[in-house]
Amino acid sequence: MLMTDVIRRKRDGGRLDADTIREVIQGVTTGAVPDYQVAALLMAIYFQGLDGGELAVWTDTMLRSGDVFDLSDIPGPKVDKHSTGGVGDKISIPLAPLVAACGVRVPMISGRGLGHTGGTLDKLESMPGFRTDLSPERFIQGVREVGVCLIGQTERIVPADRRLYALRDVTGTVESIPLIAASILSKKLAEGISGLVLDVKMGSGAFMKTPDRARQLAETLVDLGERSGVRTVACLTDMDDPIGWAVGNALEIEETLEVLQGAGPEDTVELVEVLGGQMLLLGGVVADGEEGARRIRAARFDGSGLEVFRRMVAFQGGDPRLVDDPGRLPRARFQKEVPAEAEGVVESVDCEAVGMAALVLGGGRRRKEDPVDPAVGLRIRVHRGDRVRPGEPLATLCYNDPARVPEAEGRLRGAWRLGPGPVDRRPRLVGLAGRPPNGMPHPGGQEKTP
């Protein structure tokens, strides 16, 4: 294989055959293909794309560049969920134990926060002692014994993705939809799952800002999942407003506990129940998504989801006492309210600005090596459609370093855009892509289009 020929072929709109793709990914994994040639190929793919067949081979070869979990000896369905990231998006943390409590096992490989979006691993690790760096053997044991286990990507899982993502990050090719889909699906397929629910977010706090781009990514992911033999559904959800009241790692664990105790913010609960219902549907334990949502709701109120969460925390080294005593979570030393400067109805929220405010307080990272303060973040006091008066709080800063506050306040200045109102409150669920395997319709009877 001559990499220059491969680059030219894709640059000129040609198709890469399966053997060529496999050789390229093998060279990426071993380092046999130099960075400058990988970067050139990524740019060619950014402009010319990959068709469904190319993308399936590309993803499968990435997947097989490292370890793939074999969960076939664990009885029952195994279904996971993945979000493309958002502000206040703690949904995976209450969702996974609730789904497990309803009879579907959840093996989940999650990521860390980078930029304005938070990371599931950082949120989990805000619980004292909680470990996400489990061995593959311990991970499988957790899925078998607890029904759910949440870990991070190890060096043995999809090593090709780490090099490709690092190069995409510095070559302006992160936004390529085929490359995004391959990165997401290769890691999810490594879990040994039979079903996958995707939460593709769109709006000011999402990676995909427009409905068209979000729909394109959702459809690409569903097609790729189905080609890979995994039943796949994508939910398109609104990210033009922070989710729930908490933005910050330990704060979001507090909100998680509220949801698992039958309370919690309405929008957080909506996403947990809708996405959980779809997971139960793909797992084959309910007839449709609406029945699945009802099962998830019951597990919130009867305590079964909370009990699975308690067992998960203990299994992964955390302190299960925090389930009943959230005061054991890290707490920021200081708080400061951010007041409204005028009267009006919240017409829109710049979610990216909100996420960046939490980051500059120390709750996120600009670079992968940056430390994270688990205690800091924001309490969101108003959402789209709420009326506020001058001096009423829009958010509360929770912080440990006063020197960080001015920049955080600057990020928030103007993030809540006020108008005369009224403003309709949109549901978080905007649309769905993909069909359940048994042909049953999605909630509402029809697929929705954003």
VMD Tcl script that draws the C-alpha trace (Angstrom):
set ca {
  {0.00 0.00 0.00}
  {1.25 3.46 -0.92}
  {-0.32 6.00 1.42}
  {0.09 8.73 -1.18}
  {-2.14 6.72 -3.54}
  {-4.72 6.22 -0.78}
  {-4.74 9.92 0.05}
  {-5.12 10.90 -3.62}
  {-7.92 8.40 -4.17}
  {-9.98 9.75 -1.28}
  {-9.04 13.36 -2.05}
  {-10.47 12.92 -5.54}
  {-13.71 11.37 -4.29}
  {-12.79 7.74 -4.80}
  {-13.83 4.80 -2.66}
  {-11.44 2.89 -0.38}
  {-11.73 -0.90 -0.51}
  {-11.87 -3.00 2.65}
  {-8.29 -4.30 2.45}
  {-6.94 -0.76 2.06}
  {-8.90 0.50 5.05}
  {-7.71 -2.38 7.22}
  {-4.10 -1.73 6.25}
  {-4.45 1.98 6.96}
  {-5.95 1.44 10.43}
  {-3.31 -1.17 11.24}
  {-0.65 1.34 10.25}
  {-2.30 4.00 12.39}
  {-2.35 1.65 15.40}
  {1.29 0.54 15.09}
  {2.63 3.94 14.05}
  {3.80 2.61 10.70}
  {1.92 5.43 8.92}
  {3.42 8.81 9.86}
  {1.25 11.51 11.41}
  {1.47 13.83 8.41}
  {0.01 11.20 6.09}
  {-2.73 10.22 8.54}
  {-3.58 13.92 8.89}
  {-3.76 14.31 5.10}
  {-6.12 11.33 4.82}
  {-8.33 12.69 7.61}
  {-8.64 15.99 5.78}
  {-9.54 14.17 2.57}
  {-12.24 12.25 4.47}
  {-13.47 15.51 6.02}
  {-14.21 16.88 2.53}
  {-15.17 13.67 0.67}
  {-16.71 11.57 3.45}
  {-17.01 7.79 3.74}
  {-19.96 5.83 2.39}
  {-21.83 3.36 4.57}
  {-19.73 0.38 3.51}
  {-16.42 2.20 3.95}
  {-17.48 3.49 7.34}
  {-18.54 0.03 8.55}
  {-15.13 -1.45 7.66}
  {-13.29 1.58 9.09}
  {-15.19 1.24 12.39}
  {-14.85 -2.53 12.62}
  {-11.09 -2.32 12.04}
  {-10.76 0.40 14.70}
  {-12.77 -1.79 17.07}
  {-10.49 -4.78 16.50}
  {-7.32 -2.73 17.03}
  {-7.67 -3.59 20.75}
  {-9.63 -5.63 23.28}
  {-13.28 -6.50 22.71}
  {-15.30 -7.63 25.73}
  {-17.06 -10.98 25.48}
  {-20.19 -10.88 27.64}
  {-21.88 -13.82 25.94}
  {-21.75 -15.98 29.08}
  {-23.69 -13.36 31.07}
  {-27.42 -14.07 30.71}
  {-29.86 -11.41 29.57}
  {-29.74 -8.47 27.17}
  {-26.87 -5.95 27.29}
  {-27.73 -2.41 26.16}
  {-25.80 0.85 26.50}
  {-26.51 4.54 25.98}
  {-24.22 7.25 24.62}
  {-24.63 11.02 24.62}
  {-22.82 13.40 22.31}
  {-22.35 15.71 25.31}
  {-24.10 18.68 26.83}
  {-24.23 21.10 29.75}
  {-25.59 19.51 32.93}
  {-25.85 16.17 31.14}
  {-25.66 13.73 34.03}
  {-28.28 11.43 32.46}
  {-26.12 8.28 32.19}
  {-25.53 8.16 35.93}
  {-29.13 7.67 37.14}
  {-30.15 5.98 33.88}
  {-27.76 3.03 33.98}
  {-28.81 1.64 37.40}
  {-32.50 2.22 36.63}
  {-32.24 0.20 33.42}
  {-30.32 -2.53 35.27}
  {-33.04 -2.60 37.93}
  {-35.56 -3.30 35.14}
  {-33.70 -6.38 33.89}
  {-31.34 -5.09 31.18}
  {-27.61 -5.13 31.91}
  {-25.63 -1.98 31.16}
  {-21.91 -2.22 30.33}
  {-20.80 1.39 29.82}
  {-17.49 2.89 28.71}
  {-17.63 6.65 29.30}
  {-15.43 9.69 28.74}
  {-14.05 12.71 30.54}
  {-15.08 16.31 30.14}
  {-13.24 18.55 27.71}
  {-14.25 22.09 26.86}
  {-17.70 23.27 27.88}
  {-19.26 19.79 28.21}
  {-18.88 17.69 31.35}
  {-17.65 14.10 31.50}
  {-19.40 11.14 33.10}
  {-16.12 9.81 34.53}
  {-15.35 13.10 36.30}
  {-18.82 13.13 37.82}
  {-18.54 9.55 39.04}
  {-15.08 10.16 40.49}
  {-16.42 13.09 42.53}
  {-17.80 10.37 44.81}
  {-14.95 9.63 47.28}
  {-13.14 6.42 46.37}
  {-15.14 5.66 43.22}
  {-12.91 4.02 40.58}
  {-13.47 4.03 36.85}
  {-10.08 2.42 36.00}
  {-11.20 -1.16 36.54}
  {-9.56 -4.10 34.79}
  {-11.51 -5.82 32.01}
  {-12.06 -8.79 34.34}
  {-13.45 -6.57 37.09}
  {-15.64 -4.74 34.56}
  {-17.19 -8.01 33.40}
  {-17.68 -9.07 37.02}
  {-19.57 -5.83 37.71}
  {-21.88 -6.35 34.75}
  {-22.56 -9.91 35.90}
  {-23.01 -9.28 39.64}
  {-24.43 -5.74 39.83}
  {-26.02 -5.49 36.38}
  {-24.13 -2.29 35.55}
  {-20.54 -1.07 35.49}
  {-19.19 2.29 34.28}
  {-15.52 2.59 33.34}
  {-13.23 4.70 31.17}
  {-11.48 3.78 27.98}
  {-8.24 1.91 28.67}
  {-5.14 1.69 26.50}
  {-6.31 -1.75 25.44}
  {-9.68 -0.54 24.11}
  {-9.68 0.87 20.54}
  {-6.08 2.17 20.57}
  {-6.49 3.34 16.96}
  {-9.10 5.85 18.12}
  {-6.73 7.60 20.52}
  {-4.23 8.40 17.77}
  {-6.89 9.34 15.23}
  {-8.70 11.62 17.69}
  {-5.48 13.35 18.73}
  {-4.75 14.13 15.08}
  {-8.34 15.20 14.35}
  {-8.12 17.57 17.31}
  {-5.13 19.44 15.85}
  {-6.07 19.32 12.16}
  {-9.57 20.83 12.20}
  {-11.28 17.56 11.30}
  {-13.12 16.83 14.55}
  {-16.43 17.87 12.96}
  {-16.37 15.13 10.29}
  {-19.59 13.16 10.82}
  {-18.20 9.80 9.58}
  {-15.15 10.16 11.83}
  {-17.34 11.14 14.80}
  {-19.55 8.10 14.20}
  {-16.59 5.74 13.90}
  {-15.04 7.07 17.11}
  {-18.28 6.68 19.08}
  {-19.34 3.31 17.72}
  {-15.93 1.60 17.85}
  {-15.78 2.14 21.62}
  {-19.41 1.17 22.17}
  {-19.13 -2.00 20.08}
  {-16.11 -3.02 22.18}
  {-18.47 -3.43 25.15}
  {-20.10 -6.56 23.72}
  {-23.58 -5.01 23.63}
  {-26.62 -6.11 21.64}
  {-28.39 -2.73 21.67}
  {-27.45 0.95 21.80}
  {-29.47 4.09 22.43}
  {-27.83 7.31 21.29}
  {-28.64 10.75 22.67}
  {-27.68 13.17 19.90}
  {-27.90 16.70 21.24}
  {-28.42 19.88 19.25}
  {-28.42 23.55 20.15}
  {-26.19 26.14 21.76}
  {-24.68 23.71 24.28}
  {-24.23 20.84 21.85}
  {-21.48 19.84 19.47}
  {-24.08 19.82 16.69}
  {-25.63 23.28 16.69}
  {-28.29 22.78 13.99}
  {-31.13 20.24 13.53}
  {-29.83 19.25 10.08}
  {-26.35 18.37 11.37}
  {-27.78 16.55 14.38}
  {-30.16 14.54 12.20}
  {-27.31 13.67 9.82}
  {-25.14 12.42 12.69}
  {-28.04 10.47 14.22}
  {-28.87 8.72 10.96}
  {-25.19 7.93 10.31}
  {-24.85 6.41 13.79}
  {-28.01 4.34 13.46}
  {-27.00 3.01 10.04}
  {-23.51 2.19 11.28}
  {-24.81 0.45 14.40}
  {-27.23 -1.66 12.40}
  {-24.52 -2.58 9.86}
  {-22.41 -3.71 12.83}
  {-25.13 -6.04 14.11}
  {-26.25 -3.89 17.05}
  {-29.87 -2.74 17.34}
  {-29.60 1.04 17.42}
  {-31.93 3.98 18.05}
  {-30.94 7.66 18.21}
  {-32.90 10.23 20.21}
  {-32.47 13.85 19.13}
  {-32.65 16.06 22.20}
  {-32.65 19.80 22.87}
  {-29.48 21.38 24.30}
  {-30.52 25.07 24.13}
  {-31.00 25.11 27.92}
  {-28.82 23.52 30.65}
  {-30.22 20.19 31.84}
  {-31.63 20.24 35.36}
  {-30.34 22.51 38.12}
  {-26.76 21.25 38.48}
  {-23.71 21.94 36.32}
  {-20.64 20.53 38.04}
  {-19.42 17.11 39.08}
  {-20.49 16.52 42.70}
  {-23.49 18.82 42.19}
  {-24.68 16.55 39.39}
  {-24.31 13.49 41.62}
  {-26.64 15.24 44.08}
  {-29.18 15.71 41.29}
  {-28.72 12.06 40.32}
  {-29.67 11.00 43.83}
  {-32.78 13.18 43.70}
  {-33.88 11.46 40.47}
  {-33.25 8.00 41.91}
  {-35.33 8.94 44.96}
  {-38.37 9.77 42.83}
  {-37.80 13.53 42.65}
  {-35.46 15.70 40.56}
  {-35.94 18.37 37.88}
  {-38.64 17.71 35.32}
  {-36.36 17.86 32.28}
  {-33.75 15.52 33.78}
  {-36.49 13.05 34.66}
  {-37.95 13.32 31.14}
  {-34.65 12.36 29.51}
  {-33.98 9.53 31.96}
  {-37.40 8.00 31.40}
  {-37.47 8.41 27.60}
  {-33.94 7.13 27.02}
  {-34.42 4.36 29.58}
  {-37.64 3.32 27.92}
  {-35.83 2.97 24.59}
  {-33.08 0.90 26.24}
  {-35.64 -1.48 27.70}
  {-37.31 -1.72 24.29}
  {-34.03 -2.66 22.60}
  {-33.42 -5.13 25.42}
  {-36.69 -6.85 24.58}
  {-38.28 -6.56 28.04}
  {-41.11 -4.18 27.03}
  {-43.42 -3.89 24.03}
  {-42.82 -0.20 23.30}
  {-41.01 2.88 24.54}
  {-43.97 4.16 26.53}
  {-44.15 0.96 28.56}
  {-40.39 1.21 29.03}
  {-40.67 4.76 30.35}
  {-43.32 3.62 32.83}
  {-41.02 0.83 34.03}
  {-38.18 3.30 34.55}
  {-40.54 5.62 36.45}
  {-41.61 2.76 38.71}
  {-37.96 1.91 39.46}
  {-37.43 5.53 40.51}
  {-40.29 5.43 42.99}
  {-39.92 1.92 44.41}
  {-36.24 2.35 45.29}
  {-34.95 -0.49 43.09}
  {-32.88 1.84 40.89}
  {-31.40 3.54 43.96}
  {-30.43 0.15 45.40}
  {-28.60 -0.82 42.19}
  {-26.81 2.55 42.29}
  {-25.77 1.87 45.90}
  {-24.38 -1.54 44.92}
  {-22.57 -0.05 41.92}
  {-20.92 2.61 44.09}
  {-19.75 -0.02 46.59}
  {-18.53 -2.39 43.86}
  {-16.45 0.36 42.23}
  {-14.80 1.42 45.49}
  {-16.99 4.36 46.46}
  {-18.65 5.14 49.77}
  {-22.25 3.85 49.59}
  {-23.17 5.93 52.64}
  {-23.33 9.04 50.42}
  {-26.49 7.60 48.83}
  {-28.35 8.45 52.04}
  {-26.04 11.27 53.10}
  {-25.11 13.53 50.14}
  {-23.21 15.70 52.62}
  {-20.36 13.24 52.16}
  {-19.87 14.58 48.63}
  {-17.30 17.36 48.09}
  {-18.77 20.81 48.76}
  {-17.47 24.18 47.58}
  {-16.50 26.63 50.34}
  {-18.14 29.69 48.79}
  {-21.29 30.61 46.91}
  {-22.28 33.75 45.00}
  {-25.47 34.55 43.16}
  {-25.51 35.94 39.63}
  {-28.49 38.35 39.51}
  {-30.68 39.37 36.60}
  {-30.08 42.95 35.52}
  {-33.52 43.48 33.98}
  {-37.04 42.10 34.04}
  {-38.26 39.69 31.43}
  {-38.86 36.13 30.34}
  {-35.90 33.88 29.55}
  {-36.13 33.44 25.79}
  {-32.85 31.60 25.27}
  {-29.74 30.49 27.11}
  {-26.19 30.36 25.76}
  {-25.42 26.92 27.14}
  {-21.84 26.98 25.95}
  {-21.23 30.10 28.05}
  {-22.77 28.37 31.08}
  {-20.58 25.32 30.59}
  {-17.48 27.47 30.19}
  {-18.32 29.32 33.42}
  {-18.32 26.01 35.29}
  {-15.03 25.12 33.61}
  {-13.23 28.31 34.63}
  {-14.33 27.78 38.25}
  {-12.31 24.54 38.05}
  {-15.10 22.11 37.25}
  {-13.78 21.20 33.79}
  {-10.64 21.15 31.72}
  {-9.35 23.06 28.71}
  {-6.64 20.44 28.15}
  {-6.79 16.73 28.91}
  {-4.11 17.03 31.58}
  {-5.85 19.81 33.56}
  {-6.96 18.92 37.12}
  {-10.67 19.11 38.01}
  {-12.16 20.37 41.26}
  {-15.10 18.01 41.94}
  {-16.89 20.43 44.28}
  {-17.35 23.50 42.10}
  {-19.97 24.42 39.50}
  {-23.28 26.20 39.09}
  {-26.78 25.84 40.42}
  {-29.13 26.92 37.63}
  {-32.00 28.96 39.05}
  {-34.04 29.78 35.93}
  {-34.70 28.09 32.62}
  {-36.17 29.07 29.28}
  {-39.71 30.36 29.77}
  {-39.20 31.53 33.37}
  {-39.91 35.16 34.27}
  {-37.30 37.03 36.33}
  {-37.10 40.47 37.92}
  {-34.03 42.65 38.45}
  {-31.86 41.28 41.24}
  {-33.37 37.79 41.18}
  {-30.74 35.05 40.78}
  {-30.13 33.45 37.42}
  {-27.54 31.04 38.83}
  {-25.46 30.45 41.93}
  {-21.70 30.06 41.60}
  {-20.21 27.35 43.86}
  {-16.46 27.91 44.06}
  {-13.27 27.43 46.05}
  {-10.93 29.92 44.36}
  {-12.22 33.54 44.47}
  {-9.74 34.53 41.78}
  {-11.69 32.49 39.25}
  {-15.01 34.22 39.89}
  {-14.61 37.35 37.70}
  {-13.97 35.31 34.55}
  {-16.87 32.98 35.35}
  {-19.19 35.97 35.86}
  {-17.96 37.44 32.60}
  {-18.81 34.23 30.78}
  {-22.32 34.31 32.23}
  {-22.98 37.97 31.48}
  {-25.66 37.92 28.79}
  {-25.96 34.11 28.74}
  {-29.65 34.42 29.72}
  {-31.40 36.44 27.04}
  {-34.57 38.09 28.28}
  {-37.58 39.27 26.30}
  {-41.23 40.16 26.82}
  {-42.42 36.55 26.53}
  {-44.31 34.35 26.68}
  {-42.00 31.52 25.59}
  {-43.19 28.00 24.92}
  {-41.36 25.35 26.93}
  {-40.10 22.76 24.47}
  {-39.77 19.11 25.49}
  {-36.25 17.76 25.66}
  {-37.04 15.00 23.16}
  {-37.09 16.52 19.68}
  {-37.04 13.46 17.43}
  {-35.91 9.89 16.88}
  {-33.98 8.07 14.19}
  {-34.13 4.31 13.69}
  {-36.85 1.74 14.24}
  {-37.13 -0.67 17.16}
  {-36.37 -4.26 16.10}
  {-39.92 -5.53 16.60}
  {-41.47 -2.89 14.38}
  {-43.31 -1.17 17.22}
  {-43.60 2.60 16.89}
  {-41.72 5.02 19.06}
  {-43.52 6.99 21.78}
  {-46.26 8.99 20.11}
  {-46.64 6.47 17.32}
  {-44.46 8.19 14.72}
  {-40.89 9.24 14.25}
  {-40.47 12.95 14.89}
  {-38.47 15.29 12.74}
  {-36.67 18.31 14.23}
}
mol new
graphics top color blue
foreach p $ca { graphics top sphere $p radius 0.5 }
foreach p [lrange $ca 0 end-1] q [lrange $ca 1 end] { graphics top cylinder $p $q radius 0.2 }
display resetview
